[in-house]
Amino acid sequence: MNMTIRLALPADATALPAIERSAAELFRLNPPLAWLADAEVADAAFHVQAIRQARVWVAEACEGQLAGFLRAVPVDNQLHIEELSVSQHFQGQGIGRKLLSAAIAQAGEQQLCAVTLTTFRDLPWNAPFYQRMGFTLLNADETAAHLIDALHHDSAHGLPAERRCAMRLMLR
């Protein structure tokens, strides 16, 4: 399937909550995490704000339908990925890889030193996916303050801390 990866426009914001909800359906495959499929997602107003700060990329099908998005924020000379979601109908087609590659390329163009994220260490579409993209798991000594904060935030919102990890892709 032919997809265009581009920076999101404010008009795209209304589609992003539905994409995130659809992507979260995958968590139903892991019973202890199935509740995430019903968890609240960021609303369109939140996405508009992120888009206006030029930190959201979307995957757009040739007929104009949005298939996925990636939201990131620069932190300490690194690009931190906050969310990567691909609609269930479009999963398994390389769209997440294309979105991630666009964000990595942008981070490189901005001469940032790394791309970071937090994720589940044991779900195939999480840490193993990012490892295939060149990310490495960080141990406690390597984990930057913004990642420790993100992991604490994840835990405070019900994500099991023992299943979470921080990852980084060094760019230079």
C-alpha positions, 0 to 999 in steps of 0.5 A: 500500500502506498503511504505518504508520510508528512507532518500533520496539519491541524485538520488532521487532529480530529482523526488521531484519537480514533487511530490511537483507539484502533491501535490500542485494540492490539492490547486485547491480545495480552489479557493483563493489558487488555484494559488499555484498549478501553483507556482514554486517549488524547483528544483532538485539542491536544493533538492540535497543540502538538501539531502546531508545535510541528512534532506530529507525523501522519501516514496518509493513504492515497485516498486521503485516509490517515492510517497512523501517526507519531508524536514526539517532543525534543528533550535535552538534544534528543527527540522523545517519541510519546506515541506511535499508533497505526490503525488496526486495519493498516497494521503489519504493512510497515507504516509504523516503520515508515513513521519512525524512520521519518521522525529519526530522519527529522531528528538527524536533520535537526542534529539531535544526538538521539531518539528515545522512548518508553515501551513494553519490553515484552510485546512483539510490536513494542521493544522487539520492533524498536530493537529491529529499528536499531534502538537499544534497551537502557539500563538504569545507569544509562537512563536519562532523567526525562526517561525516568520521568516518563517511566514513572508517569507510565507507572502512575497511570497503571502500566506495570513498571516491571514490563516497561523499559526505556530505549534509545537510538544514538544518532551521532 
